Every structure is written in structure tokens, then in C-alpha cells.
Amino acid sequence: MSVSDFMTKNLVVVAPETPIFDAIDLMKQHDIHRLPVLKHEKLVGLITEGIIQAAMPSQATSLSVYEANYLLNKTTVGDVMEKNVLTIAPDALLEDAIYKMRTNKIAVLPVVEGDTIKGIITNNDIFAAFLKITGYNDGGTRVTLQISEDHVGILAEITQLLAEHNFSILTIVVNRMELATIVEIQVQSRNVETVKEVLSAAGYLVTAAVLTNTVND
């Protein structure tokens, strides 16, 4: 899975000469928290709610409200924007984006190909990707297996067993821990007990089996 699979493609952007108040209005209008800054269709910066908040006069300032508003009216996006913007390529792995955001403690990465911005990926996009990957909205039975003796072909054996009993697999997540391998499988069936019995009868340790609900349930 690549960044392009989950990035936001319909961008709301501003120019460096855009007044700060106009940028605020755009964020409110579109219910977003950051805006890429483009000049001649090239990314030159990023403006966020946090950056704007930091640019606001402190409550402790000696400026009057009139003076503060006057200064802000004169302030443009280019005056306060972040210019050293970290970016990522659209064909980068989703995990690359997560690692880059986590390492640099940021919540957004513009997605750039060459000199052209293709989209933007945020922490909310990452959350949505996680829900999709894990099949959260698909419904069915989520079963957790603890594999104490992992070996080559173990997943093939499990999937073959489920296929023989006509269980359609929606997602598989593998978490290899120090003492055991945890395999979480979501199947389309809502018959939790039957899924559990099939796996248990084959010698697998089932540590959990629950019914997951679709968003519309």
C-alpha cells in the first residue's frame, strides 16, 4: 500500500500573499487544520492552525485590540508559514509516511512528485487507512490465534483450513512477538462459534473470537 492510496487529493491551497485572516476563513469553511502554500504551482510552504496561533499577539501584549487586528490584517501567509516542509512521494510506502511523521513529530506530509504537489497525507488519513486495512467497517468474525511454534507455511495452512469450511477471509494481521506469534483473522461469516470451533478442532489456540460490526449496524 502506497501513500497515494490514502492521501487527500482534493486540496485547498493558498498563496504566500494570502492574508492570514483569509487562510483562517478557508480552514473554517472546509473544516481543515492546514493549508499547503503554492507559488507558481510549486510548494513553497505550509500554514497550520498552530502556526497562525503562534503568530497571534499574546494576551499579555500591550497592543490594543485595534492595533493587534491592524497588524494581523497586514500579515500574510508568507510571513509566518513553515518554509522547510518535509514531503513524501506518492509511491512511498504508507509505513514510510507513518515513520517520517512519527520521527519528526508532525501530523501532515505534503505528497510531492517532482515539483508538483499531488496531495496531502495527515494523521487522520493514517487512522482511516488503519481502519480499512484491519477491516473494521466490513463486519464479520474477528478471531485471534496464538501460535507458539511459528513455521514457514503456517498462514497457508490456516487459510486453507478456513477455505475448506467456506469461510471468506477479509483481513489477516500478523504480530510476531518474542514468545509467540499472534494472528488476527477477520472472516465474512458472523457465526463466531463455528469459526472458533473449526480452528480449535485443528489444534490452534484461539484466544479471542468476537463479532465485529459494520458502521451501519
C-alpha positions as CSV (number, residue, x, y, z in Angstrom):
1,M,0.0,0.0,0.0
2,S,1.4,3.4,-1.0
3,V,0.8,6.9,0.2
4,S,-1.2,7.7,-3.0
5,D,-3.8,5.1,-1.9
6,F,-4.8,7.0,1.2
7,M,-3.7,10.7,0.6
8,T,-6.2,13.5,0.3
9,K,-6.2,14.6,-3.4
10,N,-8.7,17.4,-3.4
11,L,-6.5,20.1,-1.9
12,V,-7.4,23.6,-0.6
13,V,-4.3,25.7,-1.1
14,V,-3.2,29.3,-0.6
15,A,-0.5,31.6,-2.0
16,P,2.2,33.3,0.1
17,E,0.5,36.7,-0.3
18,T,-2.8,35.4,1.1
19,P,-3.8,37.4,4.2
20,I,-3.8,35.4,7.4
21,F,-7.5,36.1,8.0
22,D,-8.3,34.6,4.6
23,A,-6.4,31.5,5.4
24,I,-8.3,31.2,8.7
25,D,-11.6,31.5,6.8
26,L,-10.6,28.8,4.4
27,M,-9.7,26.4,7.2
28,K,-13.1,27.1,8.9
29,Q,-15.0,26.8,5.6
30,H,-13.5,23.4,4.7
31,D,-13.1,22.1,8.3
32,I,-9.3,21.5,7.9
33,H,-6.3,22.5,10.0
34,R,-3.5,23.1,7.5
35,L,-3.0,24.5,4.0
36,P,-0.2,23.9,1.5
37,V,1.3,27.2,0.2
38,L,1.9,27.3,-3.5
39,K,3.7,29.8,-5.7
40,H,3.6,29.2,-9.5
41,E,2.0,25.8,-8.7
42,K,5.1,24.8,-6.6
43,L,5.1,24.0,-2.9
44,V,6.8,26.8,-1.0
45,G,5.5,26.3,2.5
46,L,2.8,25.1,4.9
47,I,0.4,27.1,7.1
48,T,-1.3,25.4,10.0
49,E,-3.7,26.4,12.8
50,G,-0.8,26.1,15.2
51,I,1.5,28.4,13.2
52,I,-1.3,31.0,13.0
53,Q,-2.0,30.7,16.7
54,A,1.7,31.3,17.5
55,A,1.7,34.4,15.2
56,M,-1.3,35.9,17.1
57,P,-0.4,38.6,19.6
58,S,-0.2,37.3,23.2
59,Q,-2.9,38.2,25.6
60,A,-0.1,39.8,27.7
61,T,0.8,42.2,24.9
62,S,0.5,45.9,25.4
63,L,-1.1,46.3,22.0
64,S,-4.7,47.3,21.8
65,V,-7.2,45.1,20.1
66,Y,-7.3,47.7,17.2
67,E,-3.6,47.6,16.9
68,A,-3.4,43.8,17.0
69,N,-6.1,43.4,14.3
70,Y,-4.3,46.1,12.2
71,L,-1.0,44.1,12.4
72,L,-2.8,40.8,11.6
73,N,-4.5,42.4,8.6
74,K,-1.1,43.3,7.3
75,T,0.3,39.8,7.9
76,T,0.3,37.3,5.0
77,V,0.7,33.6,4.9
78,G,4.2,34.0,3.6
79,D,5.2,36.0,6.6
80,V,4.6,33.2,9.1
81,M,4.4,29.9,7.1
82,E,6.7,26.9,7.6
83,K,9.2,27.0,4.7
84,N,11.2,23.9,5.5
85,V,8.4,21.5,4.7
86,L,9.0,17.7,4.9
87,T,7.4,15.9,2.0
88,I,6.9,12.4,0.7
89,A,6.5,10.8,-2.7
90,P,3.1,9.3,-3.8
91,D,4.6,5.9,-4.4
92,A,6.3,5.7,-1.0
93,L,5.0,3.0,1.3
94,L,2.3,4.1,3.8
95,E,4.6,2.9,6.6
96,D,7.3,5.3,5.3
97,A,4.9,8.2,5.8
98,I,4.0,7.0,9.3
99,Y,7.6,6.6,10.3
100,K,8.5,10.0,8.9
101,M,5.6,11.7,10.7
102,R,6.3,9.9,14.0
103,T,10.1,10.5,13.9
104,N,9.7,14.2,13.1
105,K,6.6,14.6,15.4
106,I,4.5,16.1,12.7
107,A,0.9,15.4,11.7
108,V,1.0,16.2,8.0
109,L,3.1,15.5,4.9
110,P,2.5,17.1,1.5
111,V,2.8,14.5,-1.2
112,V,5.1,15.7,-3.9
113,E,6.2,14.2,-7.2
114,G,9.0,16.2,-8.9
115,D,7.9,19.8,-8.5
116,T,4.2,19.0,-8.4
117,I,2.1,18.6,-5.3
118,K,-0.2,15.6,-5.7
119,G,-1.9,15.5,-2.4
120,I,-1.5,15.6,1.4
121,I,-1.5,12.9,4.0
122,T,-2.4,13.6,7.6
123,N,-2.7,11.7,10.8
124,N,-6.4,11.4,10.2
125,D,-5.7,9.8,6.8
126,I,-3.4,7.3,8.6
127,F,-6.2,6.4,11.0
128,A,-8.7,5.9,8.2
129,A,-6.1,3.7,6.4
130,F,-5.7,1.6,9.6
131,L,-9.5,1.1,9.9
132,K,-9.6,0.0,6.2
133,I,-6.6,-2.4,6.5
134,T,-8.0,-4.1,9.5
135,G,-11.4,-4.5,8.0
136,Y,-13.1,-2.5,10.8
137,N,-16.0,-1.4,8.7
138,D,-16.6,-4.8,7.0
139,G,-18.2,-6.7,9.8
140,G,-17.8,-10.5,10.3
141,T,-15.9,-12.5,12.9
142,R,-12.5,-11.4,14.2
143,V,-10.6,-14.4,15.6
144,T,-7.2,-14.2,17.4
145,L,-4.8,-17.2,17.3
146,Q,-1.7,-17.6,19.4
147,I,1.0,-19.6,17.5
148,S,3.7,-20.8,19.9
149,E,5.6,-22.7,17.2
150,D,5.7,-20.5,14.1
151,H,7.0,-22.0,10.9
152,V,7.1,-21.5,7.2
153,G,3.7,-22.1,5.7
154,I,1.6,-21.6,8.8
155,L,-0.5,-18.9,7.2
156,A,-1.1,-21.1,4.2
157,E,-2.3,-23.9,6.5
158,I,-4.7,-21.6,8.3
159,T,-6.2,-20.1,5.2
160,Q,-6.5,-23.5,3.6
161,L,-8.4,-24.7,6.6
162,L,-10.8,-21.7,6.5
163,A,-11.3,-22.1,2.8
164,E,-12.2,-25.8,3.2
165,H,-15.1,-24.7,5.5
166,N,-16.2,-21.9,3.1
167,F,-15.0,-19.0,5.3
168,S,-14.1,-16.0,3.2
169,I,-11.1,-14.1,4.7
170,L,-11.4,-10.3,4.8
171,T,-8.1,-9.4,6.5
172,I,-5.1,-11.0,8.2
173,V,-2.8,-9.2,10.6
174,V,0.3,-10.9,12.0
175,N,2.1,-9.7,15.1
176,R,5.4,-11.6,15.7
177,M,6.2,-11.2,19.4
178,E,9.1,-12.5,21.4
179,L,7.4,-15.7,22.8
180,A,4.6,-16.2,20.3
181,T,3.1,-15.1,17.0
182,I,-0.3,-13.5,17.2
183,V,-2.5,-13.9,14.1
184,E,-5.7,-12.0,13.8
185,I,-8.1,-13.1,11.0
186,Q,-11.4,-11.5,10.1
187,V,-13.8,-13.7,8.1
188,Q,-17.0,-12.7,6.5
189,S,-19.1,-15.2,8.5
190,R,-21.0,-13.9,11.5
191,N,-21.1,-17.4,13.1
192,V,-18.5,-16.8,15.7
193,E,-18.8,-20.1,17.5
194,T,-18.4,-22.1,14.3
195,V,-15.3,-20.3,13.2
196,K,-13.8,-20.8,16.7
197,E,-14.7,-24.5,16.7
198,V,-13.1,-25.1,13.3
199,L,-9.8,-23.6,14.3
200,S,-9.8,-25.1,17.8
201,A,-10.5,-28.6,16.4
202,A,-7.5,-28.2,14.1
203,G,-5.3,-27.6,17.1
204,Y,-5.0,-23.8,17.0
205,L,-5.1,-21.9,20.3
206,V,-8.0,-19.4,19.9
207,T,-7.5,-16.6,22.4
208,A,-10.4,-14.5,21.2
209,A,-13.3,-14.7,18.8
210,V,-15.7,-11.7,18.5
211,L,-18.3,-10.4,16.2
212,T,-17.4,-7.1,14.6
213,N,-20.0,-4.6,13.5
214,T,-20.2,-2.6,10.3
215,V,-20.7,1.1,10.6
216,N,-24.4,0.7,9.7
217,D,-25.1,-1.9,12.4
